[in-house]
Amino acid sequence: MDERTEQGRRFLMGYRDDDTTEFVSDQEKKLPQPPLCKAPMGGERTVLPRDFSALPEGGGLYDLLTRRRSARIYTEGELSLLQLSFLLWATQGVRAMRGRAYATLRTVPSGGARHAFETYLVVRYVEGLRPGAYHYLPLEHALEFLHPVERLEDVVSDTLCGQSWAAKASVIFYWSVVPYRAEWRYGPYAYAPLLVDAGHVGENLYLACASQGLGTCGLRAFRHELCCELFGLDGEEEFIVYAAPVGTVRPEDTAQEAAFYQFVEDENL
């Protein structure tokens, strides 16, 4: 087994009997915890609607699970602001506060309720929003506009390693991680749980999209430096870890979707 493979496997393991490193967390040291959410970055804000009763229910859980799938063909239709609001709430919405400001309780679980992610968007076609880069403010359930994005489709494709199909989505979600939110409590053991937490966020997006007849596809192929530049992140204390385009879809594109895996038949796999 090569060294990188061994390091990767150990990274995913839990506490091991042969790990004798002494560790005292910053929480145990009574050091101040980091902010629960990133402060607004100064952009113009759009308050998002919270009443989702007007949205179609999309069926029960069993129905949503059977319809959950990755979609890479989008019709470039417009999302309503209410639909986008629902997707943001479903993936990172704050339901309550634990203590005065110890932790947020959200629509997704998180180890120790650390919720180390921030949500950024590149908007193309959303009702009432101009195209460009946005940052979600979960405590306010609002969006702040960061800046317009020139050559928007090219920028999205470049940040996602040339996956140009993703640039046809109506909105592209990018999630960053602020590592110290989790490190404050778990120190060097924070990182593998963060991957689990990212899975919770991604699955909620899939199910929320299924309920609205929308398509999405979770992505881990992206360019670190380009993503940091796009959203003004420092690349060390905050950086992108996950992305997902979301767009309008139609049933007749099923065959075109299947073409992404034509190689399976061609190679008789």
C-alpha positions as CSV (number, residue, x, y, z in Angstrom):
1,M,0.0,0.0,0.0
2,D,1.5,3.4,-1.0
3,E,1.9,6.2,1.6
4,R,-0.9,8.4,0.3
5,T,-3.4,5.5,0.3
6,E,-2.5,4.6,3.9
7,Q,-2.8,8.3,5.0
8,G,-6.2,8.5,3.3
9,R,-7.5,5.4,5.0
10,R,-6.2,6.4,8.4
11,F,-7.9,9.8,7.9
12,L,-11.3,8.1,7.5
13,M,-10.8,5.9,10.6
14,G,-12.2,6.8,14.0
15,Y,-10.3,6.8,17.3
16,R,-7.7,4.0,17.3
17,D,-6.1,2.1,20.1
18,D,-2.6,2.8,18.7
19,D,-3.2,6.6,18.7
20,T,-1.6,7.6,22.0
21,T,-1.3,11.3,21.2
22,E,-2.5,13.4,24.0
23,F,-5.1,16.0,23.0
24,V,-7.0,18.7,24.8
25,S,-9.4,20.6,22.7
26,D,-9.7,24.4,22.7
27,Q,-13.2,23.9,24.1
28,E,-11.8,22.0,27.1
29,K,-9.2,24.8,27.5
30,K,-12.2,27.3,27.7
31,L,-10.9,29.3,24.8
32,P,-13.6,31.3,23.0
33,Q,-15.4,29.4,20.3
34,P,-15.5,30.7,16.7
35,P,-18.6,32.5,15.4
36,L,-21.5,30.2,14.6
37,C,-21.8,31.7,11.1
38,K,-19.7,33.9,8.9
39,A,-20.5,37.6,9.3
40,P,-22.1,39.3,6.3
41,M,-19.6,40.3,3.7
42,G,-21.2,43.7,3.0
43,G,-23.3,42.9,0.0
44,E,-26.8,44.0,-0.8
45,R,-29.3,41.7,1.0
46,T,-32.3,39.8,-0.2
47,V,-34.6,38.6,2.6
48,L,-35.8,35.1,1.6
49,P,-39.4,33.9,2.1
50,R,-40.0,31.4,4.9
51,D,-43.5,30.2,4.2
52,F,-43.2,27.2,2.0
53,S,-46.8,26.2,2.1
54,A,-47.3,27.4,-1.5
55,L,-44.7,24.9,-2.8
56,P,-45.9,21.5,-4.1
57,E,-45.2,18.8,-1.5
58,G,-43.7,16.4,-4.0
59,G,-44.9,13.2,-2.4
60,G,-43.9,11.3,0.7
61,L,-40.5,10.2,1.7
62,Y,-40.6,6.9,-0.1
63,D,-41.6,8.7,-3.3
64,L,-38.8,11.3,-2.9
65,L,-36.2,8.5,-2.3
66,T,-37.2,6.6,-5.4
67,R,-37.1,9.8,-7.5
68,R,-33.7,11.0,-6.1
69,R,-31.1,10.9,-8.8
70,S,-28.2,12.9,-10.3
71,A,-29.2,15.1,-13.2
72,R,-26.7,16.7,-15.6
73,I,-29.0,17.9,-18.3
74,Y,-30.8,21.1,-17.5
75,T,-33.4,23.1,-19.5
76,E,-32.1,26.5,-18.3
77,G,-35.5,27.5,-16.9
78,E,-36.0,29.9,-14.0
79,L,-36.3,28.9,-10.4
80,S,-38.7,30.9,-8.2
81,L,-37.2,32.8,-5.3
82,L,-39.4,30.6,-3.1
83,Q,-37.9,27.4,-4.5
84,L,-34.4,28.7,-3.9
85,S,-35.3,29.8,-0.4
86,F,-36.6,26.3,0.3
87,L,-33.4,24.6,-1.0
88,L,-31.2,26.9,1.2
89,W,-33.4,26.3,4.2
90,A,-33.4,22.5,3.6
91,T,-29.6,22.3,3.4
92,Q,-28.5,24.8,6.0
93,G,-31.6,26.4,7.6
94,V,-31.5,27.3,11.3
95,R,-34.4,26.0,13.3
96,A,-33.3,27.0,16.8
97,M,-30.4,28.1,18.9
98,R,-28.7,26.0,21.6
99,G,-28.0,28.2,24.6
100,R,-27.4,31.9,24.1
101,A,-25.0,31.4,21.2
102,Y,-23.4,27.9,21.7
103,A,-24.7,26.2,18.6
104,T,-27.3,26.4,15.9
105,L,-29.8,23.5,15.4
106,R,-30.4,23.2,11.7
107,T,-32.3,21.1,9.1
108,V,-29.2,18.8,8.8
109,P,-27.3,17.0,11.5
110,S,-23.7,17.9,12.3
111,G,-21.2,16.4,14.7
112,G,-21.3,18.4,17.9
113,A,-23.7,20.8,16.2
114,R,-20.6,22.6,14.8
115,H,-22.1,23.3,11.4
116,A,-18.8,24.3,9.8
117,F,-20.1,25.0,6.3
118,E,-21.0,28.3,4.5
119,T,-23.1,28.4,1.4
120,Y,-22.2,30.3,-1.7
121,L,-24.2,30.5,-4.9
122,V,-23.6,31.5,-8.5
123,V,-27.0,32.5,-9.7
124,R,-28.0,32.4,-13.4
125,Y,-31.8,32.2,-13.6
126,V,-33.6,32.8,-10.3
127,E,-36.7,35.0,-10.0
128,G,-35.9,38.5,-8.7
129,L,-32.1,37.9,-8.4
130,R,-29.5,39.4,-10.8
131,P,-26.9,36.9,-12.0
132,G,-23.7,36.8,-10.0
133,A,-22.1,35.5,-6.8
134,Y,-24.1,35.3,-3.5
135,H,-23.5,34.3,0.1
136,Y,-26.2,32.8,2.3
137,L,-26.8,34.2,5.8
138,P,-28.6,31.3,7.7
139,L,-29.3,33.3,10.9
140,E,-31.2,35.8,8.9
141,H,-32.4,33.5,6.2
142,A,-31.2,36.0,3.6
143,L,-28.9,36.2,0.6
144,E,-26.2,38.9,0.2
145,F,-25.1,39.8,-3.3
146,L,-21.3,39.7,-3.6
147,H,-20.5,40.7,-7.1
148,P,-21.5,40.2,-10.8
149,V,-19.6,37.4,-12.6
150,E,-18.4,38.2,-16.1
151,R,-18.3,35.2,-18.5
152,L,-20.4,33.4,-15.9
153,E,-20.7,30.1,-17.7
154,D,-17.0,30.0,-18.4
155,V,-16.2,30.8,-14.8
156,V,-18.5,28.1,-13.5
157,S,-17.0,25.5,-15.9
158,D,-13.5,26.5,-15.0
159,T,-14.1,26.3,-11.3
160,L,-15.6,22.8,-11.8
161,C,-12.7,21.4,-13.7
162,G,-14.2,21.9,-17.1
163,Q,-17.6,20.2,-16.4
164,S,-19.4,22.6,-18.8
165,W,-22.7,20.9,-18.4
166,A,-22.9,22.2,-14.8
167,A,-22.8,25.8,-16.1
168,K,-26.2,25.2,-17.7
169,A,-27.8,25.0,-14.3
170,S,-30.1,27.8,-13.0
171,V,-28.0,28.1,-9.8
172,I,-24.8,26.5,-8.6
173,F,-24.3,25.8,-4.9
174,Y,-20.7,25.9,-3.5
175,W,-20.2,24.9,0.1
176,S,-17.1,26.1,2.0
177,V,-15.8,24.8,5.3
178,V,-14.5,26.9,8.1
179,P,-12.4,24.2,9.8
180,Y,-11.8,25.9,13.2
181,R,-15.5,25.6,14.0
182,A,-15.1,21.9,14.2
183,E,-11.4,21.9,15.3
184,W,-12.3,24.1,18.4
185,R,-14.2,21.0,19.7
186,Y,-12.5,18.0,18.1
187,G,-9.0,19.2,17.2
188,P,-7.2,16.7,14.8
189,Y,-10.3,14.4,14.9
190,A,-12.5,17.0,13.3
191,Y,-11.9,16.2,9.6
192,A,-13.5,12.9,8.9
193,P,-16.8,13.9,10.6
194,L,-16.8,17.0,8.3
195,L,-17.1,14.6,5.3
196,V,-20.0,12.9,6.9
197,D,-21.7,16.3,7.6
198,A,-21.2,17.3,3.9
199,G,-23.1,14.1,2.9
200,H,-26.0,15.2,5.1
201,V,-26.1,18.6,3.3
202,G,-25.9,17.0,-0.1
203,E,-28.6,14.5,0.5
204,N,-31.0,17.1,1.8
205,L,-30.4,19.1,-1.4
206,Y,-31.1,16.0,-3.5
207,L,-34.4,15.3,-1.7
208,A,-35.5,19.0,-1.7
209,C,-34.8,19.1,-5.4
210,A,-36.8,15.9,-6.0
211,S,-39.7,17.4,-4.1
212,Q,-39.7,20.4,-6.5
213,G,-39.2,18.5,-9.7
214,L,-35.7,20.0,-10.0
215,G,-32.4,18.2,-10.8
216,T,-29.0,18.4,-9.1
217,C,-25.7,16.5,-9.0
218,G,-23.1,16.6,-6.2
219,L,-19.6,17.4,-7.3
220,R,-16.2,17.1,-5.6
221,A,-14.2,18.0,-8.7
222,F,-13.3,21.7,-8.5
223,R,-10.3,24.0,-8.6
224,H,-9.3,25.1,-5.2
225,E,-7.7,28.4,-6.2
226,L,-10.4,29.4,-8.7
227,C,-13.2,28.8,-6.2
228,C,-11.4,30.8,-3.5
229,E,-10.9,33.7,-5.9
230,L,-14.5,33.6,-7.0
231,F,-15.9,34.0,-3.5
232,G,-13.1,35.9,-1.8
233,L,-11.9,33.1,0.5
234,D,-8.4,32.9,2.0
235,G,-8.0,29.2,1.1
236,E,-6.7,28.2,4.6
237,E,-9.3,29.3,7.2
238,E,-12.1,28.9,4.7
239,F,-12.2,27.0,1.3
240,I,-14.7,25.2,-0.9
241,V,-15.2,21.5,-0.2
242,Y,-18.4,20.6,-2.2
243,A,-20.5,21.9,-5.1
244,A,-23.8,21.1,-6.7
245,P,-25.5,22.6,-9.8
246,V,-29.3,22.8,-9.6
247,G,-31.6,23.3,-12.6
248,T,-34.9,22.6,-14.2
249,V,-35.2,19.2,-15.8
250,R,-37.7,17.3,-18.0
251,P,-38.4,13.5,-18.3
252,E,-37.7,13.3,-22.0
253,D,-34.0,14.0,-21.4
254,T,-33.6,10.6,-19.7
255,A,-31.8,9.1,-22.7
256,Q,-29.4,12.1,-22.9
257,E,-28.6,11.5,-19.2
258,A,-27.9,7.9,-19.9
259,A,-25.3,8.9,-22.5
260,F,-23.0,10.0,-19.7
261,Y,-22.6,6.3,-18.9
262,Q,-22.6,4.9,-22.4
263,F,-19.0,3.7,-21.8
264,V,-20.5,1.0,-19.4
265,E,-22.3,-0.7,-22.3
266,D,-19.4,0.0,-24.8
267,E,-16.9,-1.7,-22.5
268,N,-19.3,-4.4,-21.4
269,L,-18.7,-3.5,-17.7
